Amino acid sequence: MFDFEKLDLYQIVKNQNVKVLTLLKSNVSIDPYLVEQWKRSSLGIMLNLVEGTGRMADQDKRNFLTIARGNVYEAVAILNLLKDLQLVTDSEYSDLYQGYESCSKMLLAMYRSYAK
């Protein structure tokens, strides 16, 4: 088992991506550009977390965690837009928003742990 697979944060982010990709697959009314951007930003959270976990230097780890947190913000901005366009339900919005909020908080805590 790889180190990143042991992280609670990784499991949350992976689950979040399953939800996003499932929603995007079932909702064909979302603009293809937004679909690709949301996929990229949401997957970017997971991939940057994983890549940062594999780095040896704390500065490298913090850099990838910062990028991952930026990806969270991008994904939330797209989610907000889709809610305003009524392309996601209130339930979908709430569930995904809470997941991204948890990711953001955990990424920040992880970043701070490497800053010591």
N, C-alpha and C positions, 0 to 999 in steps of 0.2 A: 504494500500500500504506500502511495506517495504521501508526503507530509501534508500537502494541501487538502487531501481527501479527509484528513482527520479534523479539519477546521469546521466548527459550527457555521461560520460565515460562508464557507464554500458550499455547504449543503443548502443554506438558505438561498444563496445566489443561483445555484443550479436549479432549485425548485422554482425560483422566480422566472428563470428562463424557460422552463417547461410551460409555465402558465402563459407567458408572453407568446411563445411560438405556437402554442395551441390556439390562443385567441386569434392570432394573425392568420393562421391556417383556416379558421372557421369564418372569419369576417373579411369577405372579399370586397367590401365597400370602402375599405381604407385605402387611400392613395398609395400607389406602389412606392413612391419616394419616401413617404412616412414609414411604410412597412420596412424598407431597407434601413433607414436611419434608426428606427427603433430596434431592429435586430442588431445592428452594429453597436449601438450604445449599450444595450442590455447584455449582449455577449461580451462586449468590451470590459464590463465589470468583472465578469468571471475570468476572462483570459488575462487581464492585468493583475488580478489577485493571484492567480496561479503562477504567472511569470515572476511576480515580485517575491512570492514565497520561495521560489527556487534560487533567488539571488543570495549571494554570500554577504555583501556589504549592506549595513543598515541604511545607508544613503540610497542605494539602489532599491531596496525594499520600499522605502518611503516614497520614492519617485513613482513606482508602479502603483502603490496604494493611492497616491494623489490622483493619478490618471484614472484609476478605477472609480474614485469618488466623483470625478468630473463626469464620467460616463453615467453615474447614477443621476446626476443633475440633468444631463441631456435626456435620459429616459423619462424622468419625471416631467420635464417640459413637454415632451411629446405626448405623454399620458394626459397632461392637463389640456392640451389642445384637442385631443381626441374626445375628451369628456365634453368640452365646450361645443364640439361639433356633433355631439350625441352619437358617437361611433363606438363608445363603450358604455356599458350599463353602470349605474351607481355602485352596484355590488362589485363588478369587475374593477372599477376605479378604486374603490376603497381597499380592496384586497391587495391590488398591485401597489398602490401608494404606500400602504403600511409595510409591505415587503421592501420597497425601496428605502423607506425611512429607516427600517432596521439595518439594512445594508450600510447606509451612510453612517449611522452611529457606530456600527461595529468596525467599519473601515477607519474612522477617525480614532477610535480607541486603539486599534492595531497600530496605526501610524504613530500615535503618542507613545506606545510601548517601545518602538524602535528609536524614538527621539531622545531616550535617556542615556 
